[in-house]
Amino acid sequence: MKRYSVFAVAREALRYHSGWERAWRSPEPKRHYDVIIVGAGGHGLATAYYLGKNFGITNVAVIEKGWLGGGNTGRNTTIIRSNYLQDPSAAIYEKARSLYETMSQDLNYNVMFSPRGVLMLAQTQHEIRGYKRTAHANALQGVSTEFVSPERVKEIVPIINLDGPRYPVLGALWQERGGTARHDAVAWGYARACSDMGMDIIQQCEVQGVRVVNGRVAGVDTTKGPIDCDKLGMVVAGNASVLAEQAGFRLPMESVALQALVSEPIKPCMDVVVMANTVHGYMSQSDKGEMVIGGGTDGFNNYTQRGSFHHIEETVRALNETFPMVSRLKMLRQWGGIVDVTGDRSPIISKTPVGNTFVNCGWGTGGFKAIPGSGWAMAELMATGHSPLTEEFSVDRFKEGKFIDESVAAGVAH
Ligand SMILES: Cc1cc2nc3c(=O)[nH]c(=O)nc-3n(C[C@H](O)[C@H](O)[C@H](O)COP(=O)(O)OP(=O)(O)OC[C@H]3O[C@@H](n4cnc5c(N)ncnc54)[C@H](O)[C@@H]3O)c2cc1C
């Protein structure tokens, strides 16, 4: 793989960009791989990348039914933060956030990580208590956050309206090194690095069956034929229960649509991410100038990757209170993705009842930020059978009642 650099850009500019290579190969599947990862979203690709980088396992296929990054990874609003309450969550999300800091250099691909700061507004007494508690927990976990006053909020975001008609802003949980990154670039950067290590990324290939022999995985049946493997990783977000059923087990998870929208581009007016979880709306400004806006999930289970009008109304109404300038904006696009929600709002990264088969799902509305940490941990679990970062996220916690309750950090917030 040719390295991207300022010199490469200058050289290609001089020869009409005729020398760029394809970023990744598109091979036909082989008959057998050491590891198959189903799902070429950020989590699947990151798992493959760290299998190669940290454990030297490169006879790997990543199988994707659509195009890579076309699931939730390419549909999310890219908020990155690690201000969760429980210790296992803080550990994995902070690992991910810290990997984002150097991801562009690591992958030789500009993922546009922008640690611009994330504010989570407290708009009720209950939220103040909840976020102060999180700030104290974060201090013990080594995650840098603080609870700030309404005056400080106004300094950070001058366009905010502190005295909303329903809920005033009473303070906020502030994570200065939280922020955003370019979602497609994260998927493309990992894909390019995986392909460079000799892994096969097989797009437009749906897994339709999981072959199990004597309790262990033997391979998968796909729209491009059967493919054998020694180990299988299921990393398919909202489709996780469908795939698990093909392998003969069930997952404690629901699939619901989560929607987002963007406005027309405007001049820079807000250089942080603001989440208003009581009124159900959040917003940041993209590098192109669009206001990137999101709200809550649909109230019913479904698999439609689409937006709906009632959500636009609800979300924009919420943001109008917090940012009255939103009422003057035209909205450009709206879309949806199917998110995988567990009862305790924490992910599942786990062995399964089928031998040599592993599952990574349940990231719900907030898994973009976790991609590098989750891939790191899932690769370790698949390669060695154990990862300190995944121990508490086993699917068995639902049998044992050892929930990792993140409903405050992840119920609405992304
Ligand atoms: C509107 C919206 C806003 C969001 N905002 C944020 C945010 O601001 N911050 C944040 O951290 N998170 C956010 N999220 C959540 C985040 O996007 C997801 O948690 C994360 O992208 C999940 O990544 P993934 O790799 O697990 O799944 P995906 O990216 O969905 O990848 C799974 C892939 O598996 C493929 N697949 C499924 N079934 C099969 C099969 N049978 N065979 C082959 N391939 C299959 C799918 O096509 C898909 O490409 C948001 C999500 C949405 C929808």
The ligand as an ORCA input file, in Angstrom:
! r2SCAN-3c Opt
* xyz 0 1
  C     -28.888      8.102     13.578
  C     -27.807      7.515     14.444
  C     -27.036      8.357     15.221
  C     -26.013      7.843     16.024
  N     -25.212      8.700     16.695
  C     -24.138      8.221     17.374
  C     -23.215      9.133     17.965
  O     -23.346     10.354     17.841
  N     -22.166      8.608     18.653
  C     -21.989      7.268     18.803
  O     -21.031      6.868     19.475
  N     -22.834      6.373     18.221
  C     -23.901      6.819     17.515
  N     -24.770      5.951     16.901
  C     -24.582      4.501     17.104
  C     -23.475      3.951     16.187
  O     -23.705      4.357     14.873
  C     -23.452      2.420     16.245
  O     -23.453      1.967     17.571
  C     -22.213      1.868     15.552
  O     -21.994      2.498     14.325
  C     -22.369      0.385     15.356
  O     -21.320     -0.069     14.538
  P     -21.307     -1.575     14.072
  O     -20.059     -1.781     13.318
  O     -21.588     -2.446     15.250
  O     -22.606     -1.692     13.164
  P     -22.895     -1.281     11.649
  O     -22.103     -0.113     11.232
  O     -24.387     -1.215     11.500
  O     -22.301     -2.512     10.852
  C     -22.920     -3.785     10.843
  C     -22.854     -4.286      9.419
  O     -23.304     -5.643      9.377
  C     -23.897     -5.856      8.121
  N     -24.721     -7.066      8.193
  C     -25.854     -7.251      8.911
  N     -26.321     -8.502      8.727
  C     -25.463     -9.116      7.880
  C     -25.411    -10.407      7.298
  N     -26.350    -11.350      7.565
  N     -24.397    -10.706      6.445
  C     -23.431     -9.790      6.166
  N     -23.445     -8.539      6.693
  C     -24.439     -8.210      7.537
  C     -24.693     -4.575      7.888
  O     -24.985     -4.380      6.520
  C     -23.751     -3.512      8.465
  O     -22.959     -2.886      7.480
  C     -25.798      6.426     16.097
  C     -26.593      5.570     15.311
  C     -27.574      6.103     14.474
  C     -28.387      5.166     13.631
*
